[in-house]
């Protein structure tokens, strides 16, 4: 039943004065219905008329024809916004410094950096020996490597310990199936060695000829094995080092801070385990502490000891929900050898740390904001100062441990990404770089942090930014973004593209809803599994509050989210369609039950502790109450823009394809529904630094059209 306020919002939407420029006379595709029964292990069944849109090989002519028809329809509907799209693209790209470069960092006598050339989409990875005045050595010119390819990504690149060989992993499909390649840096010669079905995660041993890597399953794309490859030998001879048999765990490999150990880390949503071997004589990998459900840990090594972030229970048996830091001897093999160092706090969430010879930097969260705590070896501690009340701060590249300089990043919704160095001995702070944003003047914009009371009484933080002169009079337009899953925090950082929204009078808001970890581990736990609906209701409650507080008119609210944030978009569209004029749903996870019932689909088994395993009836029943695809029903939906990538490995293209096909059947409203499939990309969209903004400009134009905003309010 609609409340009076929601009814009013519906009326406002129905009687909106905005005149859309979209070409609504085009005929949308009508996908054929082909009944298909989806079974659950305990006997439950569901009919899925659009199951046929799944094609694992991406070769079915009928499926491809449907996707192409949707693209053609989207082209037709959005054709009148082409001038606006071009203007937006020009604005966004025009803020980018074309010949930009990263802040160099030093490692084993070389300064490493990434730079861009004017007009080029991809980076050049390079280094200089001894100082930045030395001759440049180009490691990878990604522009040349990507030539003629619709998608290209270098996922990892590692130089051997003697600085002579380069190993890298690249993907030219967008499906996270990487190929490892090698080159002699001095000669530039690419070696004959190639390794397929790999993860972008590489580590050299100290012998400078052995590379450790993680092999993925070609069907599920799960990280399943660690192998070692010796330069000059065929990949078929690579030695199996470790195989993970539990398909709910992800796997990675790395070096310890002091380069003493090579470590394999495996982790699920609720458990982790680490095993290490000496880097100078790799052999058996010794487990630091055996895995245990609901116990997570990650370890690093320096100064003859392990330093470990963990939620393991203390002597009192209570888990350290917000994590603590412990130490252990170098030969530790059990949690009984751990000694508490940085205590657990109910109010402070420990995210990570970085070890230095004279101090340790702890990355923490308190009241939804990040901070860095410095612990000196003598016991003294202090915090790195922030310059604004709402910001994002974190550890940057600190490649060397024998230095008093801590490098960290800082940004806010009005401050572009900035890299600082702080001398922890003298207190001197120096700015190494602030991301250039051409034509941007931070003094013209305001940011604030507000708190919204959700329907269950929980206070939810919201970060907002708008152009100065904005009046909270209830007539404006709002663009609200959130994610809300996996404990990933959406911090208030600078968004260069969003300046085009702000300049047109739109308020940009980030809702820090449950399911993230902005407010600590409880914030995550209360937004997953059987608490998942809190994520959706938090978002809706934030919208209601912002409208009530005058940040937007009830009929001028747009919402946006991607991946698991796309699940959020699908849920709010079903639960509260009257509160949103437009929704942008990118690579959305919308067919929750069917996907989670199929362990052959990439990443499914890794997700059981996030969503639940629908082979258990209690999770099946709960998922059915919110799964966007299953809860589509006859009602008037907002204007919706759905985007996906044909080669998406994380959310398969057929989820949004099925969702759109079914939504067209049940939608009783008249607002546009468009569906864009990038036929050459995966989960992250286009790969070039400019090309990706074509997609942004397209859905921004769609949103601005629906909100009745077209041109900047002021010049």
C-alpha positions as CSV (number, residue, x, y, z in Angstrom):
1,X,0.0,0.0,0.0
2,X,1.3,3.4,-0.9
3,X,1.8,6.0,1.8
4,X,0.5,9.6,1.1
5,X,4.0,10.8,0.4
6,X,4.8,8.0,-2.0
7,X,1.5,8.5,-3.7
8,X,2.3,12.2,-4.1
9,X,5.7,11.3,-5.6
10,X,4.0,9.0,-8.1
11,X,1.6,11.8,-9.1
12,X,4.5,14.1,-9.6
13,X,6.2,11.6,-11.8
14,X,3.2,11.0,-13.8
15,X,2.6,14.7,-14.3
16,X,6.2,15.8,-14.8
17,X,6.6,19.0,-16.8
18,X,9.8,17.7,-18.4
19,X,9.8,17.2,-22.1
20,X,12.2,14.4,-23.0
21,X,14.1,14.7,-26.2
22,X,14.4,10.9,-26.6
23,X,13.0,9.3,-29.7
24,X,10.3,7.1,-28.2
25,X,8.7,6.2,-31.5
26,X,11.2,3.4,-32.1
27,X,10.0,-0.1,-31.6
28,X,11.8,-2.0,-28.8
29,X,12.9,-5.6,-29.4
30,X,10.6,-8.4,-28.3
31,X,12.5,-11.4,-27.2
32,X,10.8,-14.7,-27.7
33,X,9.5,-16.6,-24.7
34,X,10.7,-20.1,-24.3
35,X,9.6,-21.8,-21.1
36,X,12.4,-23.3,-19.1
37,X,12.2,-24.9,-15.6
38,X,14.9,-24.0,-13.1
39,X,15.1,-26.6,-10.3
40,X,16.4,-26.3,-6.7
41,X,17.9,-29.3,-5.0
42,X,15.0,-29.6,-2.5
43,X,12.3,-29.7,-5.2
44,X,11.4,-26.0,-5.7
45,X,10.9,-25.0,-9.3
46,X,10.7,-21.7,-11.2
47,X,9.9,-20.9,-14.8
48,X,12.3,-18.8,-16.7
49,X,11.1,-17.7,-20.2
50,X,14.4,-16.1,-21.1
51,X,16.8,-18.7,-19.9
52,X,17.6,-19.3,-23.6
53,X,19.5,-16.0,-23.7
54,X,22.4,-17.7,-22.0
55,X,25.1,-18.7,-24.4
56,X,28.4,-19.5,-22.7
57,X,30.3,-19.5,-26.0
58,X,28.9,-16.1,-27.2
59,X,28.2,-17.6,-30.6
60,X,24.4,-18.3,-30.8
61,X,23.1,-16.3,-33.7
62,X,19.6,-15.7,-32.2
63,X,21.1,-14.4,-28.9
64,X,23.6,-12.1,-30.7
65,X,20.8,-10.9,-32.9
66,X,18.8,-9.9,-29.9
67,X,21.7,-8.1,-28.3
68,X,22.4,-6.2,-31.5
69,X,18.7,-5.3,-31.8
70,X,18.7,-3.9,-28.3
71,X,21.8,-1.9,-29.2
72,X,20.2,-0.6,-32.4
73,X,17.1,0.4,-30.4
74,X,19.2,2.2,-27.8
75,X,21.0,4.0,-30.7
76,X,17.6,5.1,-32.0
77,X,16.1,6.2,-28.7
78,X,19.2,8.1,-27.7
79,X,19.9,9.7,-31.1
80,X,18.4,13.1,-30.1
81,X,20.9,13.3,-27.2
82,X,23.9,12.8,-29.5
83,X,24.9,16.5,-29.3
84,X,24.6,16.4,-25.6
85,X,26.6,13.2,-25.4
86,X,29.4,14.8,-27.5
87,X,29.4,17.9,-25.3
88,X,29.6,15.8,-22.2
89,X,32.4,13.6,-23.6
90,X,34.3,16.7,-24.6
91,X,33.9,18.2,-21.1
92,X,35.0,15.0,-19.4
93,X,38.0,14.3,-21.6
94,X,38.9,18.0,-21.6
95,X,39.6,17.8,-17.9
96,X,42.2,15.1,-18.4
97,X,45.8,16.2,-18.6
98,X,46.8,14.4,-21.8
99,X,50.5,13.9,-21.1
100,X,50.1,13.0,-17.4
101,X,52.4,10.8,-15.4
102,X,52.2,9.0,-12.0
103,X,54.4,9.8,-9.0
104,X,57.6,7.8,-9.4
105,X,58.6,5.3,-6.7
106,X,62.0,3.7,-6.1
107,X,62.7,0.0,-6.0
108,X,66.0,-1.8,-6.1
109,X,67.8,1.3,-7.4
110,X,65.3,2.2,-10.1
111,X,62.5,4.8,-10.3
112,X,59.3,3.3,-11.7
113,X,56.4,5.3,-13.1
114,X,53.6,5.3,-15.7
115,X,53.0,8.0,-18.2
116,X,50.6,8.9,-20.9
117,X,51.2,10.6,-24.2
118,X,48.7,13.2,-25.6
119,X,45.9,11.6,-27.6
120,X,46.8,8.1,-26.5
121,X,44.4,5.8,-24.6
122,X,46.9,3.5,-22.9
123,X,49.9,4.0,-20.6
124,X,53.6,3.6,-21.1
125,X,55.3,1.8,-18.2
126,X,58.8,2.9,-17.7
127,X,61.8,3.3,-15.3
128,X,65.0,5.2,-14.8
129,X,68.1,4.0,-13.1
130,X,69.3,5.9,-10.0
131,X,67.4,9.2,-10.6
132,X,64.7,10.7,-12.7
133,X,67.4,12.5,-14.7
134,X,68.7,9.1,-16.1
135,X,67.7,7.8,-19.5
136,X,64.2,6.3,-19.7
137,X,63.8,2.6,-20.2
138,X,60.4,1.7,-21.6
139,X,59.1,-1.5,-20.1
140,X,55.7,-1.7,-21.8
141,X,54.2,0.6,-24.4
142,X,50.6,-0.5,-23.9
143,X,49.4,1.7,-26.8
144,X,51.4,-0.5,-29.3
145,X,50.3,-3.7,-27.6
146,X,46.6,-2.7,-27.8
147,X,46.7,-1.6,-31.4
148,X,43.8,-3.1,-33.4
149,X,42.1,-4.5,-30.3
150,X,38.7,-3.5,-29.0
151,X,39.8,-4.3,-25.4
152,X,43.3,-4.6,-23.8
153,X,44.5,-4.6,-20.2
154,X,47.8,-5.3,-18.5
155,X,46.9,-6.7,-15.2
156,X,50.3,-7.1,-13.5
157,X,53.9,-6.5,-14.5
158,X,56.9,-7.6,-12.4
159,X,60.6,-7.1,-12.8
160,X,63.0,-9.9,-11.7
161,X,65.1,-9.3,-8.5
162,X,68.2,-8.6,-10.6
163,X,66.3,-6.0,-12.7
164,X,66.8,-7.7,-16.0
165,X,63.6,-9.6,-16.9
166,X,60.0,-8.4,-17.1
167,X,57.0,-10.7,-16.7
168,X,53.5,-9.3,-17.4
169,X,49.9,-10.6,-17.8
170,X,47.6,-9.2,-20.4
171,X,44.0,-9.8,-21.4
172,X,42.6,-8.8,-24.8
173,X,39.0,-10.0,-24.3
174,X,37.9,-8.6,-20.9
175,X,37.1,-11.9,-19.4
176,X,40.0,-12.0,-16.9
177,X,41.7,-14.8,-18.6
178,X,45.3,-13.5,-18.8
179,X,48.3,-14.6,-20.8
180,X,51.7,-14.3,-19.1
181,X,54.6,-13.1,-21.3
182,X,58.3,-12.2,-20.8
183,X,60.9,-9.9,-22.2
184,X,64.6,-9.1,-21.8
185,X,64.5,-5.5,-20.6
186,X,68.0,-4.6,-21.9
187,X,67.4,-5.9,-25.5
188,X,63.7,-5.4,-25.6
189,X,63.4,-9.0,-27.0
190,X,60.2,-10.8,-26.1
191,X,60.9,-14.3,-25.0
192,X,59.2,-17.4,-26.4
193,X,57.7,-18.4,-23.1
194,X,53.9,-17.9,-22.8
195,X,51.5,-19.1,-20.1
196,X,47.7,-19.1,-20.6
197,X,44.7,-19.3,-18.2
198,X,46.5,-17.2,-15.6
199,X,45.5,-14.7,-13.0
200,X,47.2,-11.2,-13.1
201,X,49.4,-12.1,-10.1
202,X,53.1,-12.7,-10.6
203,X,56.1,-13.2,-8.2
204,X,59.7,-13.8,-9.1
205,X,62.0,-16.0,-7.0
206,X,65.5,-14.8,-6.1
207,X,67.1,-17.0,-8.7
208,X,65.7,-14.6,-11.4
209,X,64.6,-17.4,-13.6
210,X,61.6,-18.9,-11.7
211,X,58.2,-17.2,-11.8
212,X,55.4,-18.2,-9.5
213,X,51.9,-17.6,-10.8
214,X,48.2,-18.4,-10.2
215,X,46.4,-20.6,-12.7
216,X,42.7,-20.2,-13.2
217,X,40.0,-22.7,-14.2
218,X,39.0,-21.9,-17.8
219,X,35.3,-22.5,-17.1
220,X,34.7,-21.1,-13.6
221,X,37.6,-18.7,-13.8
222,X,38.4,-19.6,-10.1
223,X,42.0,-19.3,-9.0
224,X,42.8,-23.0,-8.4
225,X,46.5,-23.6,-8.6
226,X,49.9,-22.0,-7.9
227,X,52.6,-23.1,-10.3
228,X,56.2,-22.2,-10.9
229,X,57.7,-21.6,-14.4
230,X,61.3,-21.7,-15.3
231,X,62.4,-19.4,-18.1
232,X,63.2,-21.3,-21.3
233,X,61.1,-24.3,-20.5
234,X,57.6,-25.1,-21.9
235,X,54.6,-24.2,-19.8
236,X,53.5,-27.8,-19.9
237,X,56.5,-28.6,-17.6
238,X,55.5,-26.0,-15.0
239,X,55.6,-27.5,-11.5
240,X,52.4,-27.6,-9.3
241,X,53.2,-25.8,-6.1
242,X,49.8,-25.7,-4.4
243,X,46.2,-26.6,-5.4
244,X,43.2,-25.2,-3.6
245,X,40.4,-27.8,-3.3
246,X,37.8,-25.6,-1.7
247,X,36.0,-23.6,-4.4
248,X,34.8,-21.0,-2.0
249,X,38.3,-19.5,-1.7
250,X,40.1,-17.0,-3.8
251,X,43.9,-17.2,-4.1
252,X,46.8,-14.8,-4.5
253,X,50.6,-14.7,-4.2
254,X,53.0,-12.1,-3.2
255,X,56.3,-11.2,-1.4
256,X,56.8,-10.1,2.2
257,X,57.8,-6.6,3.0
258,X,61.4,-7.5,3.5
259,X,61.6,-9.8,0.4
260,X,62.4,-12.7,2.7
261,X,59.3,-14.8,1.9
262,X,57.0,-15.7,-1.0
263,X,53.5,-16.3,0.3
264,X,50.3,-17.9,-1.0
265,X,47.2,-16.4,0.4
266,X,43.7,-18.0,0.2
267,X,40.6,-16.3,1.5
268,X,36.9,-16.7,1.4
269,X,34.4,-14.2,2.7
270,X,34.8,-15.5,6.3
271,X,38.1,-17.3,6.4
272,X,41.7,-17.1,5.3
273,X,45.0,-18.9,5.3
274,X,48.6,-18.0,4.4
275,X,51.6,-20.3,3.5
276,X,55.1,-19.1,2.8
277,X,58.5,-20.2,1.6
278,X,61.9,-18.5,1.6
279,X,62.3,-16.4,-1.6
280,X,66.0,-17.3,-1.9
281,X,65.4,-21.1,-1.8
282,X,61.7,-21.8,-2.6
283,X,60.6,-25.2,-1.4
284,X,57.7,-26.4,0.7
285,X,55.2,-23.6,1.6
286,X,54.6,-23.6,5.4
287,X,51.2,-22.6,6.8
288,X,51.4,-19.7,9.1
289,X,48.1,-20.7,10.9
290,X,45.6,-23.3,9.7
291,X,42.3,-21.9,8.3
292,X,39.3,-21.8,10.6
293,X,35.8,-20.6,9.7
294,X,35.1,-17.1,10.8
295,X,38.8,-16.4,11.4
296,X,40.5,-14.1,8.9
297,X,44.1,-13.0,8.8
298,X,46.8,-11.4,6.6
299,X,50.5,-11.3,7.5
300,X,53.6,-9.4,6.5
301,X,57.2,-9.8,7.6
302,X,59.8,-7.4,8.7
303,X,62.5,-7.2,11.3
304,X,62.5,-10.9,12.1
305,X,58.8,-11.2,12.9
306,X,55.4,-11.6,11.4
307,X,52.9,-8.7,11.8
308,X,49.3,-10.0,11.3
309,X,45.9,-8.3,10.9
310,X,43.2,-10.6,12.2
311,X,39.8,-11.0,13.7
312,X,40.8,-14.1,15.7
313,X,39.4,-14.3,19.2
314,X,41.6,-13.3,22.1
315,X,42.2,-15.0,25.4
316,X,38.6,-14.1,26.4
317,X,37.2,-16.1,23.4
318,X,35.6,-13.0,21.9
319,X,36.3,-12.4,18.2
320,X,38.0,-9.1,17.2
321,X,35.2,-8.2,14.8
322,X,36.8,-4.9,13.8
323,X,40.2,-6.6,13.6
324,X,43.4,-6.2,15.7
325,X,47.1,-6.5,15.0
326,X,49.3,-9.3,16.4
327,X,52.9,-10.4,16.1
328,X,54.5,-13.8,15.7
329,X,58.0,-15.3,15.4
330,X,59.3,-16.0,11.9
331,X,58.8,-19.8,12.4
332,X,55.3,-19.5,13.6
333,X,52.9,-22.3,12.4
334,X,49.9,-21.8,14.8
335,X,47.8,-19.0,16.3
336,X,49.0,-20.1,19.8
337,X,52.3,-18.3,18.9
338,X,50.5,-14.9,18.2
339,X,50.9,-12.0,20.6
340,X,48.4,-9.1,20.7
341,X,49.9,-5.8,19.7
342,X,47.3,-3.3,18.5
343,X,44.1,-4.0,20.4
344,X,40.6,-4.5,19.0
345,X,38.2,-1.6,19.3
346,X,34.4,-1.7,19.0
347,X,34.5,1.8,17.4
348,X,37.6,1.6,15.1
349,X,37.9,-0.8,12.2
350,X,41.4,-1.7,11.2
351,X,41.7,-2.0,7.4
352,X,45.4,-2.7,6.9
353,X,49.0,-1.7,7.7
354,X,52.4,-0.9,6.2
355,X,55.7,-1.8,8.0
356,X,58.7,0.4,8.1
357,X,62.0,0.1,10.0
358,X,61.2,2.8,12.5
359,X,57.4,2.8,12.6
360,X,54.2,1.1,11.4
361,X,51.3,2.9,9.6
362,X,47.8,1.5,10.5
363,X,44.9,2.2,8.1
364,X,41.7,2.6,10.1
365,X,38.1,3.7,9.9
366,X,36.1,5.6,12.5
367,X,32.6,7.1,12.1
368,X,32.7,6.3,8.4
369,X,35.9,8.2,7.7
370,X,39.4,6.8,7.0
371,X,42.5,7.8,9.0
372,X,46.1,6.7,9.3
373,X,47.6,6.0,12.7
374,X,51.4,6.0,13.1
375,X,53.0,3.7,15.7
376,X,56.6,4.5,16.5
377,X,58.9,1.7,17.6
378,X,59.2,3.4,21.0
379,X,55.4,3.2,21.6
380,X,54.4,6.7,20.7
381,X,51.4,7.1,18.3
382,X,49.8,9.9,16.4
383,X,47.4,10.4,13.5
384,X,48.0,11.9,10.0
385,X,46.1,15.1,9.9
386,X,43.2,15.6,7.4
387,X,42.4,19.0,5.8
388,X,38.6,18.6,5.5
389,X,35.7,17.2,7.6
390,X,34.8,14.6,4.9
391,X,37.5,13.0,2.9
392,X,39.2,9.8,1.8
393,X,42.7,8.9,3.0
394,X,44.8,5.8,2.5
395,X,48.3,4.3,2.1
396,X,49.9,4.9,-1.2
397,X,52.9,3.1,-2.9
398,X,55.5,2.6,-0.1
399,X,58.0,0.4,-1.9
400,X,60.8,0.8,0.6
401,X,60.8,0.1,4.3
402,X,64.1,1.8,5.3
403,X,62.8,5.4,5.1
404,X,61.2,7.9,7.5
405,X,58.9,9.0,4.7
406,X,55.3,7.8,4.5
407,X,53.5,8.2,1.2
408,X,49.7,8.5,1.4
409,X,46.8,9.5,-0.8
410,X,44.2,12.1,0.0
411,X,41.0,13.2,-1.8
412,X,37.5,14.5,-1.1
413,X,34.5,15.2,-3.2
414,X,35.9,18.6,-4.0
415,X,39.7,17.8,-3.9
416,X,41.3,15.9,-6.7
417,X,43.5,12.8,-5.8
418,X,46.6,14.1,-4.1
419,X,49.8,12.2,-3.1
420,X,51.6,13.4,0.0
421,X,54.8,12.4,1.7
422,X,55.1,12.8,5.5
423,X,58.4,12.6,7.3
424,X,57.4,10.9,10.6
425,X,60.6,12.0,12.3
426,X,60.4,15.7,11.5
427,X,56.7,16.2,10.8
428,X,57.5,17.7,7.4
429,X,54.7,17.2,4.8
430,X,55.2,17.7,1.1
431,X,52.7,17.4,-1.7
432,X,54.2,15.2,-4.5
433,X,51.3,15.6,-6.9
434,X,47.6,16.6,-7.2
435,X,45.8,15.1,-10.1
436,X,45.5,17.9,-12.7
437,X,41.9,18.6,-13.6
438,X,41.9,21.1,-16.4
439,X,39.5,24.0,-15.9
440,X,38.3,22.9,-12.5
441,X,38.2,25.3,-9.6
442,X,37.5,23.6,-6.3
443,X,36.4,26.9,-4.7
444,X,33.3,26.8,-6.8
445,X,31.9,23.6,-5.2
446,X,30.8,22.6,-1.7
447,X,30.8,19.2,0.0
448,X,29.0,18.1,3.1
449,X,28.4,15.0,5.2
450,X,24.8,14.3,6.5
451,X,23.3,11.5,8.5
452,X,20.0,9.9,7.6
453,X,18.0,7.8,10.0
454,X,16.9,4.5,8.3
455,X,13.6,2.9,9.0
456,X,15.1,0.7,11.7
457,X,16.7,3.6,13.5
458,X,20.2,3.1,12.1
459,X,22.1,6.3,11.2
460,X,23.4,6.1,7.6
461,X,26.2,8.6,6.5
462,X,25.8,10.4,3.2
463,X,28.4,12.4,1.3
464,X,27.2,15.2,-1.0
465,X,28.7,17.7,-3.4
466,X,27.2,20.5,-5.4
467,X,28.1,23.7,-7.1
468,X,28.0,26.7,-4.9
469,X,24.8,28.7,-5.2
470,X,22.7,25.6,-5.0
471,X,19.6,26.1,-2.9
472,X,17.9,23.4,-0.9
473,X,14.4,24.5,-2.0
474,X,13.0,21.2,-3.1
475,X,13.2,21.9,-6.9
476,X,16.7,20.6,-7.7
477,X,18.0,17.4,-9.3
478,X,19.8,14.6,-7.5
479,X,22.1,11.8,-8.7
480,X,22.5,9.2,-5.9
481,X,25.2,6.5,-6.1
482,X,25.9,3.5,-3.9
483,X,27.3,0.0,-3.9
484,X,26.7,-1.8,-0.6
485,X,28.2,-5.3,-0.9
486,X,31.3,-7.3,-0.1
487,X,32.3,-4.9,2.7
488,X,33.6,-2.5,0.0
489,X,33.5,1.1,1.2
490,X,32.5,3.8,-1.2
491,X,34.5,6.7,0.2
492,X,34.0,10.4,-0.7
493,X,36.6,10.8,-3.4
494,X,36.8,13.2,-6.3
495,X,34.9,12.3,-9.5
496,X,36.1,14.3,-12.4
497,X,33.3,13.2,-14.7
498,X,30.7,14.1,-12.2
499,X,31.7,17.8,-12.5
500,X,29.6,17.9,-15.6
501,X,26.6,17.0,-13.5
502,X,27.5,19.6,-10.8
503,X,27.9,22.3,-13.4
504,X,24.4,21.7,-14.5
505,X,23.0,22.2,-11.0
506,X,22.8,18.4,-10.1
507,X,23.6,17.3,-6.6
508,X,25.8,14.3,-6.5
509,X,25.4,12.0,-3.4
510,X,27.1,8.8,-2.2
511,X,25.0,6.8,0.2
512,X,27.3,4.8,2.5
513,X,24.7,2.1,3.0
514,X,25.0,-1.2,4.9
515,X,26.8,-4.0,3.0
516,X,29.8,-1.8,2.8
517,X,32.3,-1.4,5.6
518,X,32.3,2.3,6.1
519,X,31.2,2.0,9.7
520,X,33.1,-1.2,10.6
521,X,32.5,-4.9,10.3
522,X,28.9,-4.8,11.7
523,X,28.0,-2.5,8.9
524,X,29.0,-5.2,6.5
525,X,27.4,-8.1,8.4
526,X,24.1,-6.2,8.6
527,X,24.0,-5.9,4.8
528,X,24.6,-9.4,3.6
529,X,23.1,-12.9,3.7
530,X,19.8,-12.8,5.5
531,X,20.2,-9.1,6.3
532,X,20.7,-8.1,2.6
533,X,17.5,-6.1,2.4
534,X,19.0,-3.5,4.7
535,X,21.2,-2.4,1.8
536,X,18.1,-1.7,-0.4
537,X,16.0,0.0,2.3
538,X,18.9,2.1,3.4
539,X,19.3,3.5,-0.1
540,X,15.6,4.2,-0.4
541,X,15.5,5.9,3.0
542,X,18.4,8.1,2.0
543,X,16.5,9.2,-1.1
544,X,13.4,10.0,0.9
545,X,15.4,12.0,3.5
546,X,17.4,14.0,0.9
547,X,14.2,14.9,-0.9
548,X,12.5,15.8,2.4
549,X,15.5,18.0,3.2
550,X,15.2,19.9,0.0
551,X,18.1,18.5,-2.0
552,X,15.8,17.5,-4.9
553,X,12.3,17.5,-6.2
554,X,10.5,14.2,-5.7
555,X,10.4,13.7,-9.5
556,X,14.0,14.7,-10.1
557,X,16.0,11.9,-8.5
558,X,18.3,9.5,-10.5
559,X,20.0,6.5,-9.0
560,X,23.1,4.7,-10.2
561,X,25.0,1.5,-9.3
562,X,27.0,-1.2,-10.9
563,X,27.7,-5.0,-10.5
564,X,26.4,-5.7,-6.9
565,X,25.3,-2.1,-7.0
566,X,23.3,-3.1,-10.1
567,X,21.5,-5.6,-7.8
568,X,20.7,-2.6,-5.6
569,X,19.3,-0.7,-8.6
570,X,17.1,-3.7,-9.6
571,X,15.8,-4.0,-6.0
572,X,14.9,-0.4,-5.6
573,X,13.2,-0.3,-9.0
574,X,11.0,-3.1,-7.8
575,X,10.5,-1.8,-4.2
576,X,10.1,1.9,-4.7
577,X,9.8,2.8,-8.4
578,X,7.9,6.0,-7.7
579,X,10.9,7.6,-5.9
580,X,13.2,7.6,-9.0
581,X,12.8,9.3,-12.3
582,X,15.8,7.5,-13.8
583,X,18.0,4.6,-12.9
584,X,21.4,3.6,-14.4
585,X,22.2,-0.1,-13.8
586,X,25.7,-1.1,-15.0
587,X,26.7,-4.8,-15.4
588,X,23.9,-5.6,-12.8
589,X,23.7,-8.8,-10.8
590,X,20.0,-9.2,-11.1
591,X,19.3,-13.0,-11.5
592,X,20.5,-13.9,-8.0
593,X,18.8,-17.3,-7.5
594,X,19.4,-18.9,-10.8
595,X,23.1,-17.8,-10.9
596,X,23.8,-18.9,-7.3
597,X,22.2,-22.3,-8.1
598,X,24.8,-22.9,-10.8
599,X,28.3,-23.6,-9.6
600,X,29.6,-23.7,-13.2
601,X,29.1,-20.0,-13.6
602,X,32.3,-18.0,-12.8
603,X,32.6,-16.9,-9.2
604,X,29.4,-18.5,-7.9
605,X,30.9,-20.7,-5.3
606,X,33.1,-17.9,-3.9
607,X,29.9,-16.0,-3.2
608,X,28.0,-18.3,-0.8
609,X,29.1,-16.5,2.3
610,X,28.0,-13.2,0.8
611,X,24.5,-14.1,-0.5
612,X,24.0,-17.5,0.9
613,X,23.8,-20.9,-0.8
614,X,20.3,-21.3,-2.4
615,X,20.7,-25.1,-2.1
616,X,19.7,-24.4,1.5
617,X,16.0,-23.5,1.6
618,X,16.2,-20.6,4.0
619,X,18.6,-18.8,1.7
620,X,16.7,-19.8,-1.4
621,X,13.5,-18.4,0.1
622,X,15.1,-15.2,1.2
623,X,16.8,-14.5,-2.1
624,X,13.5,-15.0,-3.9
625,X,12.1,-12.1,-1.9
626,X,14.6,-9.6,-3.4
627,X,16.1,-11.0,-6.6
628,X,15.4,-8.3,-9.1
629,X,14.6,-10.6,-12.0
630,X,12.2,-12.8,-9.9
631,X,10.4,-9.7,-8.5
632,X,9.6,-7.9,-11.6
633,X,5.9,-7.2,-11.7
634,X,3.3,-5.1,-13.5
635,X,3.9,-1.6,-12.4
636,X,5.2,1.7,-13.8
637,X,9.0,1.6,-13.7
638,X,11.4,4.6,-13.9
639,X,13.4,5.4,-17.0
640,X,16.1,2.7,-16.9
641,X,19.5,2.5,-18.6
642,X,21.0,-1.0,-18.4
643,X,24.6,-1.6,-19.5
644,X,26.7,-4.8,-19.8
645,X,29.7,-6.3,-21.5
646,X,29.4,-9.4,-23.7
647,X,32.5,-11.0,-22.2
648,X,31.8,-10.1,-18.6
649,X,33.3,-12.7,-16.3
650,X,31.8,-11.5,-13.0
651,X,28.2,-10.8,-14.0
652,X,27.4,-12.8,-17.2
653,X,25.7,-10.7,-19.9
654,X,22.6,-12.9,-19.9
655,X,21.5,-11.6,-16.5
656,X,20.8,-8.1,-17.6
657,X,19.6,-9.4,-21.0
658,X,17.0,-11.6,-19.4
659,X,16.1,-8.8,-16.9
660,X,15.5,-6.3,-19.7
661,X,13.4,-8.8,-21.8
662,X,11.2,-9.6,-18.8
663,X,10.9,-5.9,-17.7
664,X,9.6,-5.0,-21.2
665,X,6.8,-7.6,-20.6
666,X,5.6,-6.2,-17.2
667,X,6.4,-2.5,-17.3
668,X,3.1,-0.5,-17.4
669,X,4.9,2.8,-17.5
670,X,5.9,5.0,-20.5
671,X,9.4,6.0,-19.6
672,X,12.2,4.7,-21.7
673,X,14.1,1.4,-21.1
674,X,17.3,1.0,-23.0
675,X,19.9,-1.7,-22.9
676,X,23.5,-1.3,-24.1
677,X,25.8,-4.3,-24.6
678,X,29.5,-3.6,-25.3
679,X,30.3,-6.4,-27.6
680,X,34.1,-6.1,-27.1
681,X,34.4,-5.7,-23.3
682,X,33.8,-7.3,-19.9
683,X,32.9,-6.2,-16.5
684,X,34.9,-3.0,-16.5
685,X,33.6,-1.7,-19.8
686,X,36.0,-0.2,-22.4
687,X,39.7,-0.3,-21.6
688,X,41.1,2.9,-22.9
689,X,41.3,6.0,-20.7
690,X,39.2,8.0,-23.2
691,X,36.9,5.4,-24.6
692,X,35.3,4.5,-21.3
693,X,34.0,8.1,-21.1
694,X,31.9,7.5,-24.2
695,X,29.9,5.2,-22.1
696,X,29.7,7.7,-19.2
697,X,28.6,10.5,-21.5
698,X,25.9,8.3,-23.0
699,X,24.2,7.4,-19.7
700,X,24.8,10.9,-18.3
701,X,22.9,12.3,-21.3
702,X,20.1,9.8,-20.7
703,X,19.8,10.9,-17.0
704,X,20.0,14.6,-17.7
705,X,17.3,14.3,-20.3
706,X,15.0,12.5,-17.8
707,X,15.8,15.0,-15.0
708,X,15.0,18.0,-17.3
709,X,18.6,19.2,-17.3
710,X,20.5,19.8,-20.4
711,X,22.9,22.8,-20.3
712,X,25.0,24.2,-17.5
713,X,23.1,26.4,-15.1
714,X,26.0,28.9,-15.3
715,X,28.9,29.3,-17.6
